[in-house]
Amino acid sequence: MKTRPSILVLGSVLVAATLAASAQEPVQNIDPNRHGNLAAAQRLVRQAYDRVTDAQKDNRYDLGGHASRAKDLLRQANEELKLSAEAANRR
């Protein structure tokens, strides 16, 4: 029985860490003078993220978890764009 509270605490910590990580919004951190297309794509990702947030608010966050998943994927896309720019910088 002693392990059950430990599992609950660990689960709570993992949930809190996941929420904190997913709360980060996409940033625009690609130099448009160096990588114009990638910077433009990053700007569009941010715009899409903002529209999804607006849709969540309009629907009282009742979108079956799909909007949250879309935002997670947009954050991933944003990070991949940054990694692409960094890879190009190394060449």
N, CA, C and O atoms as a DFTB+ gen file, in Angstrom:
364 C
 N C O
     1  1       0.801      -1.199       0.000
     2  2       0.000       0.000       0.000
     3  2       0.843       1.262       0.000
     4  3       0.373       2.323      -0.412
     5  1       2.077       1.161       0.455
     6  2       2.916       2.352       0.525
     7  2       3.311       2.854      -0.859
     8  3       3.581       4.044      -1.026
     9  1       3.347       1.985      -1.835
    10  2       3.758       2.403      -3.166
    11  2       2.658       3.160      -3.900
    12  3       2.959       3.939      -4.805
    13  1       1.426       2.960      -3.547
    14  2       0.324       3.614      -4.241
    15  2       0.408       5.147      -4.159
    16  3       0.278       5.801      -5.194
    17  1       0.621       5.752      -2.973
    18  2       0.766       7.212      -2.919
    19  2       1.966       7.692      -3.739
    20  3       1.911       8.757      -4.354
    21  1       3.050       6.909      -3.749
    22  2       4.226       7.289      -4.533
    23  2       3.898       7.333      -6.014
    24  3       4.341       8.232      -6.728
    25  1       3.125       6.368      -6.472
    26  2       2.731       6.328      -7.881
    27  2       1.850       7.521      -8.209
    28  3       1.990       8.122      -9.274
    29  1       0.950       7.865      -7.314
    30  2       0.082       9.027      -7.544
    31  2       0.885      10.320      -7.592
    32  3       0.624      11.183      -8.430
    33  1       1.850      10.458      -6.707
    34  2       2.696      11.652      -6.702
    35  2       3.515      11.714      -7.982
    36  3       3.605      12.768      -8.612
    37  1       4.107      10.599      -8.369
    38  2       4.891      10.558      -9.602
    39  2       4.015      10.894     -10.808
    40  3       4.426      11.652     -11.687
    41  1       2.823      10.335     -10.845
    42  2       1.901      10.630     -11.943
    43  2       1.538      12.096     -11.994
    44  3       1.477      12.685     -13.073
    45  1       1.299      12.689     -10.843
    46  2       0.958      14.117     -10.788
    47  2       2.111      14.979     -11.279
    48  3       1.909      15.957     -11.998
    49  1       3.325      14.603     -10.879
    50  2       4.503      15.353     -11.325
    51  2       4.659      15.253     -12.837
    52  3       4.955      16.248     -13.497
    53  1       4.463      14.064     -13.387
    54  2       4.587      13.882     -14.835
    55  2       3.532      14.675     -15.588
    56  3       3.829      15.272     -16.623
    57  1       2.312      14.691     -15.088
    58  2       1.248      15.468     -15.730
    59  2       1.587      16.950     -15.686
    60  3       1.432      17.650     -16.686
    61  1       2.049      17.436     -14.538
    62  2       2.399      18.852     -14.402
    63  2       3.541      19.220     -15.341
    64  3       3.521      20.288     -15.953
    65  1       4.529      18.351     -15.460
    66  2       5.661      18.617     -16.356
    67  2       5.206      18.639     -17.806
    68  3       5.668      19.468     -18.589
    69  1       4.315      17.745     -18.164
    70  2       3.799      17.711     -19.534
    71  2       3.012      18.974     -19.844
    72  3       3.164      19.553     -20.920
    73  1       2.183      19.401     -18.923
    74  2       1.405      20.624     -19.139
    75  2       2.308      21.842     -19.250
    76  3       2.067      22.719     -20.080
    77  1       3.341      21.904     -18.425
    78  2       4.262      23.031     -18.487
    79  2       5.006      23.056     -19.817
    80  3       5.197      24.119     -20.408
    81  1       5.425      21.889     -20.282
    82  2       6.141      21.822     -21.558
    83  2       5.236      22.179     -22.722
    84  3       5.661      22.845     -23.666
    85  1       3.986      21.736     -22.654
    86  2       3.082      21.998     -23.764
    87  2       2.522      23.412     -23.736
    88  3       1.887      23.843     -24.699
    89  1       2.745      24.135     -22.652
    90  2       2.220      25.492     -22.545
    91  2       3.077      26.487     -23.317
    92  3       2.654      27.621     -23.542
    93  1       4.255      26.084     -23.720
    94  2       5.130      26.992     -24.444
    95  2       4.565      27.273     -25.826
    96  3       4.191      26.361     -26.564
    97  1       4.513      28.540     -26.154
    98  2       4.005      28.933     -27.465
    99  2       5.150      28.965     -28.468
   100  3       6.300      29.192     -28.094
   101  1       4.839      28.737     -29.744
   102  2       5.887      28.826     -30.768
   103  2       6.494      30.229     -30.801
   104  3       5.783      31.229     -30.696
   105  1       7.780      30.285     -30.944
   106  2       8.482      31.572     -31.025
   107  2       8.984      31.781     -32.446
   108  3       9.171      30.829     -33.203
   109  1       9.193      33.022     -32.786
   110  2       9.766      33.354     -34.090
   111  2      11.225      33.702     -33.849
   112  3      11.545      34.816     -33.435
   113  1      12.106      32.748     -34.109
   114  2      13.513      32.932     -33.798
   115  2      14.436      32.563     -34.957
   116  3      15.596      32.210     -34.747
   117  1      13.924      32.644     -36.157
   118  2      14.741      32.417     -37.348
   119  2      14.997      33.764     -38.004
   120  3      14.075      34.557     -38.197
   121  1      16.243      34.014     -38.343
   122  2      16.630      35.284     -38.965
   123  2      16.050      35.367     -40.377
   124  3      16.466      34.608     -41.253
   125  1      15.095      36.278     -40.617
   126  2      14.480      36.376     -41.943
   127  2      15.444      36.852     -43.019
   128  3      15.214      36.603     -44.202
   129  1      16.509      37.527     -42.635
   130  2      17.505      37.974     -43.613
   131  2      18.360      36.815     -44.107
   132  3      18.890      36.851     -45.217
   133  1      18.485      35.805     -43.287
   134  2      19.314      34.669     -43.642
   135  2      18.501      33.519     -44.223
   136  3      18.953      32.825     -45.134
   137  1      17.284      33.321     -43.682
   138  2      16.433      32.204     -44.094
   139  2      14.999      32.712     -44.245
   140  3      14.135      32.409     -43.422
   141  1      14.758      33.475     -45.287
   142  2      13.462      34.112     -45.485
   143  2      12.290      33.144     -45.538
   144  3      11.252      33.395     -44.927
   145  1      12.445      32.046     -46.259
   146  2      11.343      31.085     -46.383
   147  2      11.059      30.375     -45.065
   148  3       9.900      30.182     -44.696
   149  1      12.114      29.988     -44.360
   150  2      11.913      29.320     -43.074
   151  2      11.306      30.270     -42.047
   152  3      10.446      29.875     -41.260
   153  1      11.752      31.515     -42.058
   154  2      11.181      32.513     -41.143
   155  2       9.708      32.756     -41.467
   156  3       8.891      32.914     -40.559
   157  1       9.369      32.787     -42.742
   158  2       7.969      32.967     -43.145
   159  2       7.126      31.772     -42.708
   160  3       6.001      31.940     -42.239
   161  1       7.668      30.571     -42.862
   162  2       6.948      29.376     -42.426
   163  2       6.739      29.413     -40.912
   164  3       5.675      29.039     -40.419
   165  1       7.745      29.858     -40.186
   166  2       7.625      29.950     -38.739
   167  2       6.549      30.977     -38.342
   168  3       5.803      30.767     -37.386
   169  1       6.482      32.059     -39.072
   170  2       5.455      33.078     -38.821
   171  2       4.057      32.496     -39.057
   172  3       3.130      32.773     -38.296
   173  1       3.912      31.699     -40.100
   174  2       2.624      31.071     -40.387
   175  2       2.243      30.037     -39.325
   176  3       1.069      29.900     -38.979
   177  1       3.238      29.314     -38.811
   178  2       2.979      28.372     -37.719
   179  2       2.430      29.139     -36.521
   180  3       1.468      28.705     -35.888
   181  1       3.037      30.269     -36.216
   182  2       2.572      31.070     -35.077
   183  2       1.145      31.565     -35.309
   184  3       0.325      31.557     -34.390
   185  1       0.852      31.992     -36.523
   186  2      -0.505      32.455     -36.830
   187  2      -1.513      31.314     -36.678
   188  3      -2.601      31.513     -36.138
   189  1      -1.158      30.138     -37.148
   190  2      -2.047      28.982     -37.016
   191  2      -2.261      28.639     -35.539
   192  3      -3.381      28.338     -35.126
   193  1      -1.205      28.684     -34.759
   194  2      -1.294      28.415     -33.333
   195  2      -2.267      29.398     -32.667
   196  3      -3.110      29.003     -31.862
   197  1      -2.138      30.671     -33.013
   198  2      -3.023      31.694     -32.445
   199  2      -4.482      31.473     -32.850
   200  3      -5.383      31.677     -32.037
   201  1      -4.724      31.057     -34.101
   202  2      -6.102      30.801     -34.536
   203  2      -6.695      29.597     -33.819
   204  3      -7.878      29.603     -33.479
   205  1      -5.892      28.568     -33.584
   206  2      -6.376      27.402     -32.844
   207  2      -6.725      27.808     -31.411
   208  3      -7.732      27.364     -30.859
   209  1      -5.892      28.646     -30.822
   210  2      -6.183      29.150     -29.476
   211  2      -7.503      29.917     -29.466
   212  3      -8.313      29.757     -28.553
   213  1      -7.714      30.744     -30.475
   214  2      -8.977      31.481     -30.588
   215  2     -10.162      30.524     -30.698
   216  3     -11.202      30.736     -30.074
   217  1      -9.997      29.475     -31.493
   218  2     -11.072      28.488     -31.660
   219  2     -11.362      27.779     -30.336
   220  3     -12.517      27.508     -30.008
   221  1     -10.310      27.484     -29.588
   222  2     -10.518      26.848     -28.285
   223  2     -11.338      27.753     -27.374
   224  3     -12.274      27.302     -26.715
   225  1     -10.980      29.021     -27.343
   226  2     -11.709      29.967     -26.494
   227  2     -13.165      30.092     -26.948
   228  3     -14.077      30.092     -26.121
   229  1     -13.379      30.198     -28.251
   230  2     -14.735      30.334     -28.793
   231  2     -15.604      29.128     -28.450
   232  3     -16.815      29.258     -28.275
   233  1     -14.982      27.958     -28.356
   234  2     -15.722      26.721     -28.092
   235  2     -15.560      26.238     -26.659
   236  3     -15.818      25.074     -26.351
   237  1     -15.134      27.134     -25.794
   238  2     -14.935      26.814     -24.370
   239  2     -14.055      25.570     -24.184
   240  3     -14.296      24.747     -23.300
   241  1     -13.044      25.457     -25.027
   242  2     -12.045      24.388     -24.950
   243  2     -12.642      22.992     -25.130
   244  3     -12.018      21.991     -24.775
   245  1     -13.839      22.938     -25.676
   246  2     -14.514      21.658     -25.873
   247  2     -14.370      21.220     -27.330
   248  3     -15.323      21.281     -28.107
   249  1     -13.166      20.778     -27.685
   250  2     -12.897      20.350     -29.059
   251  2     -12.342      18.926     -29.090
   252  3     -11.628      18.551     -30.020
   253  1     -12.668      18.158     -28.090
   254  2     -12.290      16.749     -28.059
   255  2     -10.797      16.485     -27.972
   256  3     -10.340      15.395     -28.317
   257  1     -10.036      17.461     -27.521
   258  2      -8.591      17.287     -27.415
   259  2      -7.844      17.477     -28.720
   260  3      -6.613      17.491     -28.733
   261  1      -8.567      17.622     -29.808
   262  2      -7.926      17.727     -31.123
   263  2      -7.192      19.054     -31.302
   264  3      -6.128      19.097     -31.919
   265  1      -7.748      20.123     -30.770
   266  2      -7.086      21.423     -30.887
   267  2      -5.779      21.427     -30.100
   268  3      -4.774      21.969     -30.558
   269  1      -5.799      20.827     -28.930
   270  2      -4.570      20.732     -28.133
   271  2      -3.510      19.918     -28.868
   272  3      -2.331      20.269     -28.864
   273  1      -3.937      18.843     -29.489
   274  2      -3.003      18.014     -30.261
   275  2      -2.454      18.793     -31.451
   276  3      -1.267      18.699     -31.764
   277  1      -3.308      19.556     -32.107
   278  2      -2.853      20.379     -33.232
   279  2      -1.811      21.387     -32.764
   280  3      -0.814      21.628     -33.446
   281  1      -2.051      21.974     -31.592
   282  2      -1.079      22.937     -31.061
   283  2       0.244      22.255     -30.731
   284  3       1.307      22.839     -30.942
   285  1       0.193      21.037     -30.219
   286  2       1.424      20.280     -29.965
   287  2       2.200      20.072     -31.266
   288  3       3.419      20.237     -31.311
   289  1       1.477      19.709     -32.313
   290  2       2.127      19.482     -33.610
   291  2       2.679      20.777     -34.195
   292  3       3.724      20.766     -34.845
   293  1       1.993      21.883     -33.973
   294  2       2.506      23.170     -34.437
   295  2       3.784      23.546     -33.678
   296  3       4.715      24.095     -34.267
   297  1       3.828      23.256     -32.391
   298  2       5.061      23.510     -31.627
   299  2       6.206      22.650     -32.177
   300  3       7.339      23.116     -32.302
   301  1       5.898      21.406     -32.500
   302  2       6.913      20.524     -33.085
   303  2       7.390      21.063     -34.432
   304  3       8.590      21.091     -34.704
   305  1       6.461      21.484     -35.262
   306  2       6.819      22.031     -36.575
   307  2       7.709      23.257     -36.412
   308  3       8.674      23.436     -37.154
   309  1       7.382      24.086     -35.450
   310  2       8.168      25.292     -35.201
   311  2       9.604      24.933     -34.822
   312  3      10.556      25.551     -35.299
   313  1       9.743      23.944     -33.974
   314  2      11.078      23.511     -33.560
   315  2      11.848      22.902     -34.730
   316  3      13.049      23.137     -34.867
   317  1      11.184      22.135     -35.561
   318  2      11.842      21.552     -36.734
   319  2      12.310      22.628     -37.710
   320  3      13.371      22.501     -38.322
   321  1      11.520      23.679     -37.851
   322  2      11.938      24.790     -38.716
   323  2      13.211      25.437     -38.174
   324  3      14.127      25.747     -38.936
   325  1      13.266      25.640     -36.860
   326  2      14.458      26.212     -36.242
   327  2      15.655      25.296     -36.453
   328  3      16.746      25.762     -36.781
   329  1      15.454      23.993     -36.266
   330  2      16.549      23.044     -36.483
   331  2      17.004      23.043     -37.938
   332  3      18.188      22.856     -38.218
   333  1      16.079      23.248     -38.858
   334  2      16.434      23.344     -40.278
   335  2      17.335      24.540     -40.534
   336  3      18.338      24.432     -41.240
   337  1      16.976      25.674     -39.962
   338  2      17.797      26.879     -40.123
   339  2      19.176      26.680     -39.523
   340  3      20.176      27.098     -40.107
   341  1      19.238      26.037     -38.350
   342  2      20.532      25.787     -37.721
   343  2      21.385      24.840     -38.557
   344  3      22.600      25.014     -38.650
   345  1      20.750      23.838     -39.167
   346  2      21.484      22.914     -40.036
   347  2      22.053      23.655     -41.240
   348  3      23.194      23.421     -41.640
   349  1      21.257      24.543     -41.810
   350  2      21.728      25.325     -42.959
   351  2      22.872      26.246     -42.548
   352  3      23.789      26.485     -43.334
   353  1      22.825      26.762     -41.326
   354  2      23.884      27.638     -40.838
   355  2      25.214      26.899     -40.697
   356  3      26.276      27.507     -40.835
   357  1      25.165      25.614     -40.429
   358  2      26.396      24.836     -40.252
   359  2      27.105      24.530     -41.561
   360  3      28.272      24.139     -41.563
   361  1      26.413      24.705     -42.659
   362  2      27.015      24.392     -43.967
   363  2      28.029      25.423     -44.356
   364  3      28.635      25.322     -45.423
